[in-house]
Structures are given as structure tokens and as C-alpha cells.
């Protein structure tokens, strides 16, 4: 459940910090309440907003933590394969283990977003899991199933089992976040259980190159995030979830990344209804157009996506696109390379009409076609 290059997804396979701030740094609302008059907000099923008016964030985050932590969960997963890997077992003893299944266990984090038990987490936490168990702050646990999952965005939507009302938090908006805003990361780092770390938004709009389709707009934070924090919430000081903790840089110090809440909000409905994200599909194998290829093919272009192969019975084949064509625009958006073409097409909807500008030899052609749905459910 981890990847390095050099980014590490913050899940953990089974085999915290405190912030001190001097009173002089208190924000504009510091004079609204003193330490003696601070009102403590009790834990509730739904986080009250705005919670900022009920406590003094420079003195303690405890009231906020108490309010939201019932909805933050630890996630335990098991994946079972038919045969145990016996390569490390001496040959004379392998028959003793041959009928034992190979069980892999892992842990991550998540958070409940509705009273009927919808849970958000990272896809890499639950991908190919045969058993998912969700542990609440009060020690109770419940099984969960995957409603929908998208590996490229690294987002998964789970459904808790049980006919009851679940504590939950609001999935807010990340659009108004500013660099320097306070945030709290909560989750299950290194399998330790519920842990809270505080920090600020260090940067916005980070691109890590993990999503093939270019849907990356990570929030960078210095709130400590470790393996096992994957899928846990990143809160603002109003108690709204503004991101989902996902990745760290191996060897770095307090540099973590969260998927912004606006992206989460944009896909929850489709994950719940369809189980995956539907993406547009052209039906070609593209390559980067290099100066050498352009000269060899006699193509009058300096950049674009060179079509190496057109797959049969796809929109590309039906529209007349051919090998050696170079796509230079999609709906008048410039295509500089293979990645641009993949992003431009995949982020449109199946059934949508698109216009391509294509160079064939020294001639330009405009091709209009209807996109299919990208196979594979990636």
C-alpha cells in the first residue's frame, strides 16, 4: 500500500505531534474570548459550523477535536490469496503450509460523511481488499463494503454495514483555503490509533504526477502525516473537511499532501451511483511527437500527440483517424504531447462530441467524433 518515487502514499501495511503557539500570534478573533470564558463544544453527531466562534484556536484545538473525532475512523483490511508464498519455506516443510491461505493485512484511515454511513478513504487503502473493518473512536467497529473506487484519483467510497445513524462530518469546500490557514490532520498513523496533528496550509495546487488523467491539485501541509494516515480528513478550524490526506515525500520533514475537498465533492455522486468514474475514450495509442519523428514522418508540426495505433471499433477508427496522424488540439485546446491528449479526452464524458485538429503529413484536418467510455475502470 505504499509507493515511492519519491512520493509515498500514506497507507501502511502491517507485517504525532503538538503545536505550541505564543499568545502574541493570536488571530483577529483572539479578543472574543479569554481562556477563562472559552466554551467547550461537546461531541455531536454532526459538526456544528462555524465552530470557530465557540473556542479560541490559539489556546487549544481540543474542542474542535472533540467535536469531529467521532466521525474519524481507522480502517483495517485483509486480502486473501489462494496459496501461501512458500519460497522462503524449506522444501521438506512446504507440505505443512501448502493448504494455508496467504493473508495480507493493512491499515489506513477514513471519515464518515453521512448519517447513513458513507465513508471516504483512499483507493490504495482498500483496493482488492477481501475484508474491510472500520474502527470508531469509541472502540466500536463495523464491516464496510466498497461502493465505488477510482485508482487514478486515489479515492474510494465505502458503505458501513448496520442500520443506525452514524456520526459524521461535513465535506466542505477547499476553494477558499489560503496558504497559512490552520489545518488539522486526523487518522491512524502507523497503526497507533486515533491521532491528531496540527499545521498550516503550506502550498496549494501541487502536482505529484500520480494521476494519469491530470486531476491533481494537492494541498500541501506541514501537519504531520505518516503511513497509515491515508484517507484521513484534513480539517479547517471551522470543523469542515477541506481535504483527504494521501501522500508524503519519502525522507522529508512535515511535507504532506491532501486531495482537496472540491475534487472529492465532484466525484462522490458518480462513485455512489456507478461504482467508478466514467471517462471519455478515443481509442488510440499516442506517442510524444519528437523533432526526430516529425522529420522521419514528414509531419509539418513541432509538437503534438502522434497516433501510433488506432484500435478497431472505437471512435477514432470510426472517424477516420489513422496511424501517423498528429493531434494538435482538442476543442481548440493545444495538445503538446501524449499526456495532454490523454488528459483532454479522459476528462470529458462518454457520449460527448469533441473536435480534433489533426495534421496528416503537411495538411490539417478537423475531425469531429463522439467519445466512448474508457475501458478498465481506472
N, C-alpha and C positions, 0 to 999 in steps of 0.2 A: 503493500500500500504506500510505498514511498517511491519518489523519483528524484534523481539528482542530475543536474545538467544546466546550471548549478542549482536549480530550484528544487526544493524538496516539498512534496505535498505533506500537509501536516497531519496525516493519519499515522497510526502506529500499529505494527504487527507484534503480537505477543510472542514470544518464543517460548514557579510562582513568584510573584514579586509584590512589593508595597511601594507606593509613591508618596514622598513627603514633599509638600509644597509650603513655603513660608507664607504667613498671613498677608504679607505685602503684595502677593501676586493675586489676591482675590479679585474676581471679575466685577463687572458693573453691578451685579445683584448682591454683592457681599454685604451691603449695609441693610439688606432687607431683614436679616435675622442674625442674631448672635448665637454663640454656642449654647447659651442658656435657653434660647427660645426656639431652637431648631425642632421642627415637628418630625417625628419618626413615622414613616409610611409603612403600614403593616403589609405583609404579603397578601396579595389578592389574586383572583383568577385571571383578571385582565389588567394589564399595567395601566395605571392612571396617567393621563397626559394632559397638560405638561407637568411632569413630576419635578422639574427644576424649581418651581415655585414653592415646593414643600420642604426643601432642605438646602443646606449650604455646601456646595460641591467641594469647596476648598478645604473644608474641615473633615468631611468624611463622605465616601461613596456608599457607606453601609445601607442607608435607606433605599437607595436605588437597587443595590444588590438584593436586598431582602424582597423587594417588590417583584423582580424579574426572575430570580433564580428558580422558582417552582417550574418554570417552563423550559429551563435549560436541561438537556439530558445527555447522559453518556450512552454510547451505542456499542454493543458487543456483537460481533459477527462470527459465524463459523462457516467454513467452506469444506465440503467433504468430497474427496475423490475416491474412486473405487478401490485403488490399490495403494498401499503404503510404499513409498520410495525405499527400496531395500539396498541401494547401492552401498550404503555405509555399514550394512549388517554383514558380518562374516558369513560366508556361504553355508557352513554347517548349521547355522541357526536361522536361516531365512524362512524355513518352513514354519517356524513358530510365529512369524509375523505376517505370513502371506495372505491371511484372510482378514487382516485388520485394516480398516479404512484409514486413509490419510486425512487427518483433520487439521486445518489451518484456522487459527483464531486471530482476530484483530479487534482494535478498538478505535473509536472516534467520538465525535460529539455531534450534537444537533439541537434543534429548538422547535417547540410546538407553536404553530401559528394559528390554530383554530380550536374551538372548544370540542369539535368532533374528532380531534386527534391527528391532524395533518402535521407532519414533521419535515423540516428541511435539513438536509445534510449534504455532504459532498458525494458525488457519484463514486469516487475511488474508495470511499469507506465501505460501501455496501455492494459494489459490483461483484456479481457472481456469488453472492453470499447465499447459503442454503438456509441459514437461520439468523434472524436479527432480533436481538433483545434490547429494549430501551429501558434504561435505569433512570428514575426520577430522583430529585434531591432528597425526598423524604424516605428513600430506601425502597420504595415500591418499584416493580418492574412490569413490563408488558411486552408481548411479542409485537412485531411490526412486519408489514409487507411493503414491497416496493410498488408504488402506483405508477411512477414514471421516472425516467433517468436519461440524462444526456452526458456522455463521456467528454465531449469536447468542451462544453461549458463547465463540466465537473459539478453538475447539480443533480440531486436526487430528491424526490418527494415520496415520503413514506406515509403509511396509514397505520395508526395504532389500533390494536385489537382490544375491544372492550366497550360495552355500552354504558358510557359515562361522559360527563363533561370534564374536559381536561384543562388544566391551567395553560394559558397561552399568552404570547406577547404579540405586539403589533409589528408587522413588517412595514417599516416606514419608507421614507424616500432618502436617497443618498445625494440627490441633486443639490441640496443646499449646504452640504458639508463643505467646510473650508479648512485649508491647511492650518493647523494649530488648534483645531477643535478637540476637546476632550473626548476620548472613547474608552470603553471598557470591553475587554475580550473575556469571554467565559467559555468553559469547556472542560475537557477531560484529558489534560496533557500527560503523556507518558503513563496513562492508566492510573493516575493518582486519585482520580475522582474530581468532583466539582472544584474548580479553581478560577479565581478572578485575577486579572491583571489590568492595570490602567496605563494609559498613554495618550498620545495625541495623534491626529492625522498628520503623517509626515509628508505625504505627497498624494496626488490623485492622477488618474489616467495612466497608470503604469501598464506596460505591455510586456508579458513574460514569454510570449511565443509558444504557449502551450495549446492554444485553441486553433485548430486547423482553419476555422472559418472566421477568425479575426474578431470574435466577440470578447475582447478583453479591455477592461477599463478599471484595473485593480486599484483599490485603496491601499496605500502603504501606511503602516502604523508602527510605532515603537512600543506598543503594548506587547509584552512578551507572548509569543506564540511558539509552541513546540509541537512535536509529533504527538498526535492524539487530540490536538485542538481542531483538527479538520472537521468542518461542518458546524462548528460552534458559532454563536452570534457575536457580532461586534455592535455594541450599543452606543448611542449618543447619551447625553446627560438628561434627555427627556424620557428615557426608557424605551425609545424606538430602536428596532434593529435596522442599522444602516449598512450592514454588510455581513458576509459569511466568511469566517476565517478559513483559509485554504492552503497557503503555501508560505515557505520561508526560504531564505538563501542559506545553503549549507555553509556553516562556519561563520556566518555573520552574527552580529550582536543586535538584537531587538530590531530586526528588519523583517516584518511580516506583511502578508498581502491578503486582502479580503475581496470577495466578489461583491460589487455594490448592490444594494437593495433594489435599485431601479431595474437592474438586469434580472434579478430574481423575480420581481413582480411581473416582468414581461413574459415569463415562461411558465409560471405556476399553473395557469389555466390549461394550457396545452398539455403539460405533463400529466395533470389530473384526468383530462378527457381522453387523450390519445396514448399516453404512456411514453411518448417520445416527442422530439421537436421535428416537425416537418420542414424540410429544406428543399430548395429548388435544385434541379438536376438537368444538366446539359447533355451529358453522355459523351465526353471526350477525355482523352488523356493529354493534358497540356504540359509543355516544357517552357522554360525561360528562353526567350529569343536572345541569343548572343550575337555579337558582331560577326563571329566566325560562321555561325549557322545562317545568318542573313546573307552573307556573301555566297556561301555554298548553294543556297536555295534560290538565289536571285531575288530575294524579297526586298522590296523598297520600304524598309522600316528599320528603326534603330532600337525599338523596344516594343514589347507586347507579349502575348501568350501564344506560343507556337503549338498548333494542334498536331500531335504525333500520331494519334489514332482516334477514329470515330467509331463508337460502339453501335452495333446493329440495333434497330428498333428503338432508337432513342430520339429525343427532339432534335439533336444535332444531325443525325442521319436523315431524318425526315425533311429537314430544312435545306439539305444540300451541302452542309459543311463538309470539308474534306481534309485529309491529311495534308500538311504543309501550309494550310491557311494560318494566318496570324490575326488573332483578335486584338484590336487596339482600343475599343470602347465597348461598354455595356450600358445602354441607356445614357449615352453621352458622358459617362464617367470613364476617365482614362484608365486603361489596363497596361501596366508597366511590365508585369511578369506573371508567372504561373499562379503565385499566391493571390494576386489581385483578382484574377479570373475566378478562382475558387471561391473567394470571399464574396465577390459581387453576385455570383449566381446562387450560392448556398444560402445567402441571407435574404433571398426572395422566396416567395411562397410557391408551392406547386400549383400549376394552373395559371400562373401569372405570365403575361405576354412581355417579352423583352426584345429590345432592338440591339443588334450587334453590328459594329463596324468591323469589317474583315478585309485584310489585304491578301490578295491572291496574286503572287508574282508582283507586278507593278500596278495592278488595278485594285481599287477599293470597291467593296460591295457592302450593301446594307442588308442584313438578314434579320427577319422577324420570326420569332418562334414562341411556342408555349412550353414552359418548363414542366417537366415531370417531377415526381418526388424522388429525392436522393435515396438510393437503397442503402441498407445496412444499419439504419437507425443510430448512426454515430452521433 
